[in-house]
C-alpha cells in the first residue's frame, strides 16, 4: 500500500518551474509589465494608486488560491501569479513612496529586513531555501511570501538607484544587468546555487523596472518613448508566447529533486 503523505509530496513536485533561460526571460519581462502596467492603470487610466492596488491585490489573491490548490506546476497559473505579484509589489512600494512619502532608503531597508526574516524563518523550519524542494503547502507559502518581498525590495532598490541616486534608466539597466551577469559567473564558478538564485531573482526586479522605464518613458526623461501601452503589449506577447511554449511540455516538466539539491 502506498503512503498517502508521500503521494501528496510527489504530486507537488512540479509546482515551481525549472530554472532555464525561458524562466529568466519571462521573469524579467514580468517585472517590466508590473512596472509599466501599474503606471498605466494608476496614471493613464486614472484609477489612482489605491484603487489599482486594491484591484490587483484581489486578482492576486484569486490567482494565488488557484496556484495553491493546483496539484502540479501549471505555466499559465504560475506566471500569471508572478505578474500579479509584480504589480502588487510595485504598488506597495509606490504607495509608501508617493502616498506616505516614505524615503526610498527606509523602504529599501525595511523590505530587505522583511525578506531576510522570511528566509530566516523559512530555513529554520524547513532547513532549505531551494526552489527544487517546494513540495509542501507550507514551503510554497514561504516561497510566495519571499517572491512578494523580492518584488517590493527590487522596486524600492531600483527606484533608489535610478531616481534618488540619479543613475538614470540606461545606467540602471547596465548596472543591474552587470550585477546579474557577475552572479551568473559566480554560479558557474561553483558559488552556492541557492544563494546565487535568490540574489539574481531580487536583481531582476530593478533590472526589469529600469528596462521598462527606459523603453516607455519619453526621450525628455531619458527614455526611448515607446510608451507604457506599447511596452506592455510587446512584453505580454513575448511572455504569452513563452508560457504557451512551456505549457505544451517543452520545458514545463520538472524532475524529482535529488537529495544533493537541497541547501
N, C-alpha and C positions, 0 to 999 in steps of 0.2 A: 504493500500500500504506500502511495506517495505521501510525502509530508506537505500538508496544505500551506504551511508557512514558507517552505522552500519554493513551492509552486508560485506563491504570490511574489516572492523576490525575483524569480526568473521572469515572470510576466512583466516586471517593471524595469528590466534591464535596458530597454531601449527608449527610456523617457527623455534622455538628453542625446543630441546628435553627436556623431563622430566629429572630431576637430580636423577639418580639412580646409583646403583653400576656399571652397564654397562657403564654409562656415564663417570664415573671417570676412569675406566679401559681403555676405548678407548682413553680418553684424555691423560692419562699418556703415553700410548703406542704411540700415535700420536706424542707426543713431542720427544720420543726416535727415532722414524722414521725420524722426522725432523732433529734431530742431526746427526744420522748415514747416512741418505740419502744424506744430504747436503755435508757431508765429503766425501762420496763415489764419488759423481759426480764431486766435485771440485778437489779432490786429486787423487783418483784411476783411474777415467775415464780420468782425465786430462783436464777437461773443464775450471778449474780455478774458482775463486770466482765470478768474474764479469759476465762471461758467464752463470754460473749456476744460479746466482741471477737473470739475465735477463730472462732466460727461465722460471724459477719458478714464477717470477712476472707476466709474460704473462699468464701462466696457471692459476695462482691465479685470475687474472682479469676476465678471461673467466668463471672460476668456480663461482666467486662471482656474476657475472652478472646472471648466471643461477639460483643461490641461491636467488637473489633478485627478479627475475622475477617469481619464483615459488609462488603459492598461498597458499601452506601449507608446513609443515615440511616433508622433504624427507631425510631419513637417509643417503643414498649414497651421495647425493649432499652436505648435511650439513657437513658430516665428511670428505669428500674429500676436501672441502674448509678449514676445520680446519687443516688437514695435510699440505696443501699447505701454509696456514698462518704460520704454524710451521716452514716449510722450509725457507720461506721468512724472518720471524722474526729472525731465526738463521743467515741467510745470512747478514741481516742488521748489526747485532752486530759483526759478523766476519769481515765484510768489514771495519767497524770502527776500530776494534782492530788490525787486521792483515794488512789491506791495508793502513789505515790512521794513525795507531799507536796511536789511542785514548786510554787513560787509562781506564781500566775497572771501576775504581772508578768514572770517569767522565761519562762514558756511562750509568752506573747503575743509577747515579743521574739524568741524563738527561731524561732517559726513565721513571723513577719514576715520575718526574715532568710532563712529557708529558701525562702519564696515569692519574695522579691526575687532570690535566687540562681537559682531556677528560671527566672524571667523573663529574667534577665541571660544565662544560658546559652542559653535558647531563642532570644532575639533575636540573640545573637552568631553563632549557627549559621544561623538561618532568616531573619534580618533583618525579621521581622514577628512581632507578637503577636496579629494579628487573627484572630478566630474564623471569619472569612469565607474563610480560606486554609488550613483544616485538610484538606489534600488529599493528605497522605502519612502513612504509618505513623509516621514519626518525629515529625512535628508533632502527631499525635494522642496519642502517648505524652507529649509535653511538655504537651499540653492537659490530660490526665487527672492528671498529676502536679501541675499548677497547681491543678486543681479540688480535689484532696485537701488541699493546703495551705491553700486558701481556707476549706475547712470547718473544719480544725483551728484555723486562726487566728481565724476567726469565732467558734468555740465559746469559745476562750480569752478573746478580747476581750469577748464578750458576758457571760461569767461574771465577768470583771474589772469590767465596768461595773455589772452588776445585783447582784452579791454583794459583791465586795471594796470597791467604791466606794459600795455601798448605794443605788443608784439605784432599785432595785425593778423589778418586771416592767412596770408601766404606764408609768413614765417611760422605761424601756428601749425599749419599743415606740415611744413618741413621739420619743425622741432618734434612734434608728436609722432610723425612718421619715422623720423630718425631714431627716437627712443624705442619704438616698437621693433624696428629693424635690429637695434642693439640687443634687445631682449631675445629676439629670434636667434640671433647669433650666439648668445649665451646658452640658449636651449640646445642648439646643435653642438655646442662645445661641452655639454654634459651638465649644465645647471639643472636644478630641481624642476621637474616638469610641472608640478602643481603651482609652484611659486611663479614661474615664468608665464604660465597660462593666465593666472589671475592678474598679474601686472599688465600683460598685454591687453586683457579684457577691459581693465579700467581705462587704459590709454586710448582704446578705440573710440571711447565716447568723446573726449575732446578732439580727437582727430576727425571723427565724423562731423562734429559740430563746426569745427573750423572749415572743413571742406564744404559743408552745406552753406555756411556764410560766404565763403569765397565765391561759390557758384551763384548764389541767389542775390546777394547784396548788390546795390548799384555801384557803378565804377567810381562815383564820387566818394563812396565809403570804402573803397579798396577792393570791391568785388568784381565779378565778371558780368553782372547784370542779367543773369538768366531768370531771376525772379523765383519766389518760393513755389509758385504753382508748377512751372516748368521743371524745376529741380526735383520737386516731389514726384511728379509724374514719371520722369526719366528713371529715378531710382526705384520707384514702386514697380515699374515694368521689369527692371533687372531683378529685383527681389522676387517678384511673382514667377519669372522665368526660371530662376534657380530653384525656388521652392517646388515648382512643378517638376523640375528635373529630379530633385531628391525624392519627391512623392511617388514617382514611378519605379523607385527602387535602385536608382543608380548608385547613390551613396547613402541611402537612408538607413540601412541595416547597421546595427552596432553589435559586435561580437561580445560574448560573455567576458568580463574583465578577468585577468589573471591576478593572483594574489600580489605579484610584484608591482602591479599598477597602483596599489593603494599607497597613499603618502600622508 
